[in-house]
């Protein structure tokens, strides 16, 4: 059915969608109907009345933002009466408006005042009264200031907070001319406002402005604007960097571009100060007699090359290893893994994905043939049901969470599975709170109910699952051991909640699953993700638009680093290193001999440290990773690193790991480089240089290229990052059709096999990526965790992230805007447990496990179960991984960060 209609605006025939907002139609066709309260992302308000028009056949003046297009509609947008009315409306608004401005923001109101000639006070009819109104200024927020005297009550900020971000923190206080915007109960800094800044971006008058860099922003000096990608989590938000005097002065969300459509979180908008921080590494450093001393690039790189070559000669190729970086670009990481494979001559390359989503990727590769998310981020908004498990999405992936919240507001159902209360629970239809480590039993219980109630999708199983109903019968036998009463006994989740969740998920037309590190970071993580996949397959909730399994990535380029080959078992594009044909293909592109590439699968992240401890690894090259904070069992990691004969760390700041290096190389931050990142929905997007690096810091890929040459393994002389990406595309089938000129405006989602292919928003629509084209069921039985609480260690500790910080805090704690919200370690404990141990809220305590001991402060919370604790892992002064253990999931080699037996005692 054709939903296009023709309308007429001032006699011009215009094509529009049936029901499209008339003001939006006008704006799209460059018809400058004035407005202040309207924004394309918000429902119409009709508050400012500036967009008034006339409609043939209707009386009076009507706000265009409240009208929808209909066939034959005739609109008068401009005539003398309308323009006079608009001028009067502006004049009314002006009389109660503080016109002072510091040029630091886009003032839409001022632009209209000038347009209608009201910048000349002589032409105004109404006297200024704003000084008599005693309007408040609220500067209590760490990141913004609200000046009610500049507010025109357009409601944009209130609707932005509620409709776009889904937070509903803002509202209007008082009435009439005395009304103004408040946050929470009246004080911004005491409210639930988390500083995302959506209200700042949409404010048309400067009533709400950011606090940082006010003086810099208000100068008349020229600015440049550079579009890039946020350097924090894996959402891949498109950002506009506003640069003045060589510094990042502001960050805006880029409107109308996927995946974020202008949305940002507090880190994305305010977490940029670290780029210009005084602690940046600015020159190579060589450790001499136990102290770091500055060195030239030639001296540093010659020393590194000679030491790595000496280790190879003495111990063999396998004595060297490298950690790539989820924070570096695809181009940096691609050359890094190429360096390891050609200069080191092995496949001992891995990175932090092994500590985050390795089990997710392992299970998805084996079951579905692809380890990436199957859907697009915006699909959460239109899903009928969303199941979020082991993912504190509002804090870890805040912009993705906005789509989830909008989906709930539109009628979608939300199931949250998490042993700890998270903010997303407020929006959930049902919250399943299992005991730590019992997730597989819970998921098998959901499948038990789905099978019992015959909510399976038999047609999907027959047509899309390998071995069809035979495989299903095998799964059915396994989950038969998990009736609701048994699952309740194991997990603590009530049978009624299990039934509700099973019904919502299985009976939805399209259901999305978002998993997270709560699932993956377990010794049974791969089996747990198998269970999630099984749940999707028997319900038919995958392989169609709006349904599937999605692991939101924790860092900005976790997805991309894997895509371009920073894995010990695969080359770029996930083709195995053990296959001779693959090695020949890659060797031909790299212009090296087939024999130069090893077919032996390399060591994973934790295995590399274990080998260093055992003496098998003698030298390491670490780029942009901080294992002395992120690796499990840090005491063991420390001993492993200390046993290395030579360690090189390439980073932008001194870290807990650089302290152990023999040579430190200064790399560059995201805003100082060109390249690409890949986000959680497989979108390849451009990263662009906005500012210059400090001191002698060099582009990471150029450091690698130079080092390879000095080791006698020269790479081709790349002209720029675009040429590196072209080589990535040549060896990576998933990205074969992507090039810089195709992603200048908006990124493309792989797979993209040809240069005319549009990209792939949803995976598996026709077939899965397995050899047979069908998905594979892997029944998984619940096995109790080997780590248990006992008399000596009576608590089980869970770990994770919080909103205001980013993994190791190397970046986020160097931003005052973020540390103002949170800057101190803590551990959550249930109210009953704090009474049992006889301590008080806020008390400083020691937490000890079988691996180590740290100190922190208690924070009482009923959001954790009795006998369980939760602690964020960001804080170097309380390194939680001193406590965690390095027992590995046998399938994915991931460590169990989510379950550690420990005890709590008073700090003495």
PyMOL commands that set and color helices and strands:
alter all, ss='L'
color gray80, all
select helices_A, chain A and resi 22-28+64-66+80-95+108-115+121-123+130-133+148-150+156-164+176-178+188-190+198-202+214-218+266-270+273-276+297-315+317-319+330-344+353-356+358-368+377-381+393-396+398-409+423-427+439-452+458-464+468-479+484-491+495-506+517-520+525-539+558-563+580-590+594-596+605-614+627-630+634-642+658-660+670-672+700-710+721-731+733-735+740-742+812-814+816-819+831-837+876-878+880-882
alter helices_A, ss='H'
color red, helices_A
select strands_A, chain A and resi 4-9+12-17+52-55+62-63+74-76+137-138+144-147+170-173+180-183+208-210+223-229+238-244+247-253+285-288+291-294+320-323+349-350+385-389+413-417+430-432+511-515+548-551+570-571+575-576+619-623+646-651+663-666+675-678+683-687+748-749+795-800+827-829+844-849+853-860+868-872+900-906
alter strands_A, ss='S'
color yellow, strands_A
deselect
rebuild
show_as cartoon
